[in-house]
Amino acid sequence: MAKGNGCSRVRVTHWLPSRSAALEGSQLRWFYRLLGAALAARLWTDEQSGIWRVHTGELFPWRHLPGVPLYSTWVLMIEWAALALAALGLLSGLQRRASLYLGLVAMLMGLSQRYANQNVLLLLILVFATLRFLSPPGPATSELDFPNFGLIRWQLWIVYGFSIANKLAHGFLSGDAIDALFGAGAVLSQRAAFGVIAGEALVPILLCSGNARLGFCAAVLLHGMFALTMPGMWPFSFAMLAMAALFVQSAGSTGSAHRARSASRQRVMEKLGMRRVKVRLNDRIGRDGEPFDQVVYEIDHGQ
């Protein structure tokens, strides 16, 4: 404390979650929630498609990996329980790290019994998400700067890129596949085929431009259409939306961060009888990896 000219100066250091932390918190919450929804949809799809009857021997084990024994319904119950707990934890935000590991184990168990591209995608997302907890602290200034989330963003581009390339290589633009599935007629089916490819190209472009929210809305429309018109697509749709959420920032979170700072500043003013305050912000990373702002108050108040 320094005194002079009838006033005393007090220097107070306070820590608050940073503006970037508030923004990222919203992105990450939606990422984990949508990932939890994808795992829940995976469980529901497995049950609806007769996986239980496969493990009882009633149905032929389609897409079963050769050389891997088909496990009993008791082991299947363990897989589904792990999947359910992982989905519940990610949706609620409770025990997020444990939920990611449980989901990873459940997806590995499922892939040992039945192969599906969307299950591999979910496994990759879970692996990339858990890398955050295995990596040593680095020079990143925010949690979303860690390389594992960059891998997830790149995964979105890879999925859309290979999907478009595969459709173009196999004559999807003719509309024959859509006509065979829905009987919509040649003209309408061809237009729908062009619309699907245009949508898959437009979504990642919008997400990486200044229209990330519009890109997320386009992704909701595109993958909602996929899920509603094709069976078993809900896990894939939620997985794609989870990755898309990492591109979107929330303006509401900025307001929450500003209100938190204003309330903290007011408390300091009331406590110290402050007349004038100067504030300096220094972005820091805490020991748990969460970004914080070091708020330094230099206060002049009467004697």
C-alpha positions, 0 to 999 in steps of 0.5 A: 500500500502506498500513501500520498496526497491524502490518499492511499493506493491499494493493489489487489490481484484477483483471478477470474475465468477468462473471456476465452474460457467462457467462450470455450466452455460453451463450445466444449459443453456442446461438443461433449453433450453431442458426443454423449448423444451420439453414444446414446444413439449408438446404444439405442441403434444397437438394441433396435437392430437386433444385436442382442439376438445376434449374441444369443445365436438367433441371428447371423453375426453380420459384419463380425470380424473374422478370428474374433469370438462372438462374446456372450450376452453377459459381456454385451451387457457390460459393453452396453452398461459402459456405453450408457454410463459414458453417454450419461456422464457426457450429457450431464457433464459429470465425471467427463474424463471417466465418461470418455474412457468408458466410452472408449472401452465400450466402442473398442468392445463393440468394434471387436464384434461388429464393424461399422464406419460410424463406430470407427468415427466415434472411436477416433473422436473419443481417442482424440478427446482423451489425448487432452488428458494424456498430453503434458501441459504445453504453451497453448493459451487456451484449452481449444488450442491443444492439438487433440481438438485440432485433430477433431476439427480436421477429422470433420474435413476428412469425413466430408472430403472422403464422402464427397469424393466417394459419391462423385467416384461412384455416380451419385450425381445421377440420382439413381441411388436416391431414386432406388431408396425413396422412389422419388423419380429421376429428376427429383432424385438427381436434384436431391443428389446435387443438394446433398453434395453441395450441403456436404461441401458448404458446411465445412466452408461455413464453419471455417469462415466467419459464418460458423453459426450458419454452418452449424445450422446447415449441419443440423439441417443436413444431418437431421435429414440424413437421420430422419430418412435413413435408418441407423444414422443418428449416431453419425449425425450427432458425431458430426454435430459434435465436431461442428460445435468446436467451430462455433463461439457463443456470444452469450458466453461473452456476456456471462464473462463480462457480468462476472467481471462487473460483479467482482469489480463492484465487490472490490469497490464496496469493500475498499471504498474505492474512488478510482480503479485501473484494471490490467488483464493477463491471460494465464493457464492454471494448473488444471489447464483452464485459462484465467485472467489475472485481474490487477486492481490499482485503487485510490481511495480516501484515508 
